[in-house]
Amino acid sequence: MSMEDYDFLFKIVLIGNAGVGKTCLVRRFTQGLFPPGQGATIGVDFMIKTVEIKGEKVKLQIWDTAGQERFRSITQSYYRSANALILTYDISCEESFRCLPEWLREIEQYANSKVITVLVGNKIDLAEKREVSQQRAEEFAETQNMYYLETSAKESDNVEKLFLDLARRLISEARQNTLANSAASPLPGEGKSIGYLNCCNFN
Ligand SMILES: Nc1nc2c(ncn2[C@@H]2O[C@H](COP(=O)(O)OP(=O)(O)OP(=O)(O)O)[C@@H](O)[C@H]2O)c(=O)[nH]1
């Protein structure tokens, strides 16, 4: 019997340009609110939410990083142990989309090679100000092997789905790893543990 209060633990890190809505997505998911006058994140913020998926408790450690360039060296150090990254841009801000290749280079350089990356186009409530079409974003995501989802932290569109789908994918990935590992284990079927993927891609 485990003494832990969860079956799975995953670390999710949000990255992307300043002002795209990373903090608002996290607040919406963890606290169910859209904070008025949300200030810029300084460095890195951290929240936890435990969800239940098919009867199993999944604890999500969610790290919200600052998008501003001047915090980049701090935020980079959080990529390494992430099980998943939520790369966010703002559908009403072309510039935030154009910066995505730069973010992908950061991921390549600092994150674990097994990390699951989801591309999120946020602020879909600003439909009349949209600068990046859904099709263009989907095509880009496909070339980069990323899942793509559009959200509104403000209207609460797809925010639960974003985190819950991600949790399901992480569970399925963890199970595959456990299966692969248990082939050599004397106790197959033990251990739903997760784990952080500790491989170092640092230069
Ligand atoms: N209309 C609309 N505005 C949003 C949405 N999400 C965030 N915003 C607004 O966008 C601004 C920036 O939101 P934040 O969540 O602070 O953005 P961030 O990506 O965390 O920014 P940094 O912390 O500087 O990296 C705020 O004024 C929010 O109110 C959304 O879904 N729709």
The ligand as a Tripos MOL2 file, in Angstrom:
@<TRIPOS>MOLECULE
LIG
   32    34     1     0     0
SMALL
NO_CHARGES

@<TRIPOS>ATOM
      1 N1         -9.2930   38.1170  -24.0060 N.pl3     1 LIG1
      2 C1         -8.4710   37.3110  -23.3340 C.ar      1 LIG1
      3 N2         -7.4670   37.8370  -22.6100 N.ar      1 LIG1
      4 C2         -6.6580   36.9860  -21.9360 C.ar      1 LIG1
      5 C3         -6.8140   35.5750  -21.9780 C.ar      1 LIG1
      6 N3         -5.8350   35.0140  -21.2400 N.ar      1 LIG1
      7 C4         -5.1090   36.0280  -20.7460 C.ar      1 LIG1
      8 N4         -5.5920   37.2300  -21.1500 N.ar      1 LIG1
      9 C5         -5.0610   38.5560  -20.8350 C.3       1 LIG1
     10 O1         -3.7490   38.6530  -21.3500 O.3       1 LIG1
     11 C6         -2.9200   39.3780  -20.4580 C.3       1 LIG1
     12 C7         -1.6910   38.5530  -20.0870 C.3       1 LIG1
     13 O2         -2.1010   37.4170  -19.3580 O.3       1 LIG1
     14 P1         -1.0650   36.5860  -18.4570 P.3       1 LIG1
     15 O3         -1.7470   35.3320  -18.0350 O.co2     1 LIG1
     16 O4         -0.4690   37.4330  -17.4160 O.co2     1 LIG1
     17 O5          0.0740   36.2740  -19.5480 O.3       1 LIG1
     18 P2          1.4440   35.4770  -19.3390 P.3       1 LIG1
     19 O6          1.6690   34.6760  -20.5580 O.co2     1 LIG1
     20 O7          1.4160   34.7280  -18.0400 O.co2     1 LIG1
     21 O8          2.5060   36.6720  -19.2540 O.3       1 LIG1
     22 P3          3.9790   36.6610  -18.5540 P.3       1 LIG1
     23 O9          3.7530   36.3010  -17.1300 O.co2     1 LIG1
     24 O10         4.5070   38.0540  -18.7130 O.co2     1 LIG1
     25 O11         4.8130   35.6650  -19.3060 O.co2     1 LIG1
     26 C8         -3.7860   39.7500  -19.2540 C.3       1 LIG1
     27 O12        -4.2430   41.0740  -19.4410 O.3       1 LIG1
     28 C9         -4.9330   38.7790  -19.3360 C.3       1 LIG1
     29 O13        -6.1190   39.3240  -18.7920 O.3       1 LIG1
     30 C10        -7.8920   35.0460  -22.7650 C.ar      1 LIG1
     31 O14        -8.1380   33.8390  -22.8800 O.2       1 LIG1
     32 N5         -8.6850   35.9680  -23.4200 N.ar      1 LIG1
@<TRIPOS>BOND
     1     1     2 1
     2     2     3 ar
     3     2    32 ar
     4     3     4 ar
     5     4     5 ar
     6     4     8 ar
     7     5     6 ar
     8     5    30 ar
     9     6     7 ar
    10     7     8 ar
    11     8     9 1
    12     9    10 1
    13     9    28 1
    14    10    11 1
    15    11    12 1
    16    11    26 1
    17    12    13 1
    18    13    14 1
    19    14    15 2
    20    14    16 1
    21    14    17 1
    22    17    18 1
    23    18    19 2
    24    18    20 1
    25    18    21 1
    26    21    22 1
    27    22    23 2
    28    22    24 1
    29    22    25 1
    30    26    27 1
    31    26    28 1
    32    28    29 1
    33    30    31 2
    34    30    32 ar
@<TRIPOS>SUBSTRUCTURE
     1 LIG1         1 GROUP 0 **** ****
